[in-house]
Amino acid sequence: MRWGLVGTRGLAIKGCLPAFADTDGADLVSVLSTDEARAEAFASEHGLESGTSDLAAFLATDIDAVWIASPTHLHHAQATAALEAGKHVLLEKPLAMTASDGWDLVETARRVERVLATGYQARYVPGHIAMRRLIAEGAIGRVTVARTYYGIHRPGPPPEWRQQRATARWGALADVGTHHIDLLRMLLGEVEEADGIHASQLGFQTDDVVAATLRMSNDVVATLTITNNASVQSNRVEVHGTEGALVAVDTSPDGRGSVHLLRPGQEPEDVTGERPLSFAAQLDTVTRAASGEDVSYATGEDGARNLELLAKIVD
């Protein structure tokens, strides 16, 4: 499948390019940037057929699907144009600036019969998939509580667009926290209630530290603590039940950490499984879905629902 990429910095470099290099069924052939010279230089450096700053020209190229890794405030317009042009879309989180715009993209994708996927790489981590299976099988009994932490360290301030509510709306919550919200939904079902507190310790308009409480289906209670002002990057997801616990350490977003099943009186069991590049696993899965295969992926509906929850936690 021939793919186009929207974005030439940040995630485009760290996640998208390695994913294409590691995915046999997806070929990156074109790139769109807000800067023409940067688009042309990116295309030349990475051996692509074309690079442009013209969205219409980009969508007129011979591509089947688009991976959009641009700033949040551009998502809705770019994804709408791509879907209307008949392209499948993998859209980075958060899906849009508002839940209504997120659901609008879902409806557009349904109308034009194209795949709309949201960029939640944690869904493709084998250890997380094992957690979901073990929970469903009752390996830890009845789930009672879950606890998550996600902290990242930035050597400098975030990109300027992430500092402004007009272009990002949220900071740490949408940058990293949304990954764990989506992971909790994958593991435990829907979120029935959500609330939170936040602060802007670095002085920007957007949040950089957030604590949230979630009530999941079946009255499971979960907490979320996130920051992009930590000394080192680390994350942890704990799911506790009446007969044991599952603990994932440093598995978000790329799956390089470990997952263990803990049960009373037994040695911890490593259920991590393989450690593939989760960006590549995501790209491969979405490519297969766009090709008509019946595979599980983070849908546009997931992205829109998570937008509703972000707004409840920080607004």
Secondary structure, 3 states (H helix, E strand, C coil): CEEEEECCCCHHHHHHHHHHHCCCCCEEEEEECCCHHHHHHHHHHCCCCEEECCHHHHHCCCCCEEEECCCHHHHHHHHHHHHHCCCEEEEECCCCCCHHHHHHHHHHHHHHCCCEEEECHHHHCHHHHHHHHHHHHCCCCCEEEEEEEEECCCCCCCCHHHHCCCCCCCCHHHHHHHHHHHHHHHHHCCEEEEEEEEECCCCCCCCCEEEEEEEEHHHCEEEEEEECCCCCCEEEEEEEECCEEEEEECCCCCCCCEEEEECCCCCCEECCCCCCCHHHHHHHHHHHHHCCCCCCCCEHHHHHHHHHHHHHHCC
